[in-house]
Every structure is written in structure tokens, then in C-alpha cells.
């Protein structure tokens, strides 16, 4: 019988690792990750502005070469909620 110490160590490491993310990456989060710091901050500011609709922001991002749909923007705005994306708040 092969030694079990290696197996026990591997299983322990696996059980202590953070869970792997499920599902596809948030489109808005991926866009933010690809932008320079100043632009990403401006997008975050607009995301936190209730007077700007998800459709307006999605259209602006798409026109600037970052295709995204309004429901993805709305879901990102609800991040942290049960019906939002998994991006950190």
C-alpha cells in the first residue's frame, strides 16, 4: 500500500484552499480590470451615480470599444447582493 502522508497533505491543502469561483467572470469587472487607473475610477464613479442608467453606461462603454449589455451593468451595481455579481463591493 502506498504511503498516505502525501495524500493526506494534498487533501488537507485542497480543503483549506479558497473555493474556486463559479460561473463566468463579470463583464463589467473584466472591463474595469483592463482599464487604466484613472479611467477605471471614472467608470466606478459613474456606476455609483444613480441618475445614470445602466443602459446609458452600457451604450457608452460599448461605443468606446468595451461591449457590455445593460443587465450586466445593473447586476454589477448590485454586487454583494444575492442577485448581483461576485465582484467585491
C-alpha positions in Angstrom: 0.0 0.0 0.0 1.4 3.4 -0.9 2.1 5.9 1.9 -0.9 8.1 2.8 1.0 11.0 4.2 1.3 12.6 0.8 -2.4 12.1 0.1 -3.4 13.4 3.5 -1.3 16.5 2.9 -2.7 17.1 -0.5 -6.3 16.6 0.7 -5.7 19.0 3.6 -4.3 21.6 1.2 -7.3 21.2 -1.1 -9.8 21.6 1.8 -8.1 24.7 3.1 -7.8 26.4 -0.3 -10.4 29.1 -1.1 -13.3 27.8 -3.2 -12.9 28.2 -7.0 -15.1 30.9 -8.5 -18.2 29.5 -10.2 -19.6 30.8 -13.5 -18.3 33.3 -16.0 -16.4 36.5 -15.0 -18.5 39.6 -14.6 -18.2 41.6 -17.8 -18.0 44.9 -16.0 -15.4 43.7 -13.7 -13.3 42.4 -16.6 -13.7 45.8 -18.3 -12.6 47.6 -15.2 -9.5 45.3 -14.8 -8.5 46.2 -18.4 -8.7 50.0 -18.0 -6.0 52.3 -16.7 -6.5 53.5 -13.1 -8.0 56.9 -13.8 -10.5 55.6 -16.4 -11.5 52.7 -14.2 -12.1 55.1 -11.3 -14.3 57.3 -13.5 -16.3 54.2 -14.6 -16.7 53.3 -10.9 -17.9 56.8 -10.1 -20.5 56.6 -12.8 -21.5 53.2 -11.7 -22.3 54.7 -8.2 -24.3 57.6 -9.8 -28.0 56.6 -9.5 -29.0 59.2 -12.1 -27.1 57.5 -14.9 -29.0 54.4 -16.1 -27.4 51.0 -16.8 -28.4 51.4 -20.4 -26.7 54.8 -20.7 -23.5 53.4 -19.2 -23.6 50.2 -21.3 -24.1 52.2 -24.5 -21.2 54.5 -23.6 -18.9 51.6 -22.8 -19.9 49.7 -25.9 -19.4 52.8 -28.1 -15.9 53.1 -26.6 -14.9 49.5 -27.6 -15.9 47.8 -24.4 -19.0 45.7 -25.3 -21.4 45.2 -22.4 -25.2 44.9 -22.0 -27.3 46.9 -19.6 -28.3 43.9 -17.5 -24.6 43.2 -16.8 -24.1 46.8 -15.7 -27.2 46.6 -13.4 -26.0 43.2 -12.0 -22.6 44.7 -11.3 -24.2 47.7 -9.5 -25.9 45.1 -7.2 -22.6 43.4 -6.4 -22.5 41.8 -3.0 -26.3 41.3 -3.0 -27.8 37.9 -3.7 -28.9 38.9 -7.2 -25.7 40.8 -8.0 -22.3 39.7 -9.4 -19.5 38.4 -7.3 -17.2 41.4 -7.7 -16.1 42.9 -4.4 -18.1 45.8 -3.2 
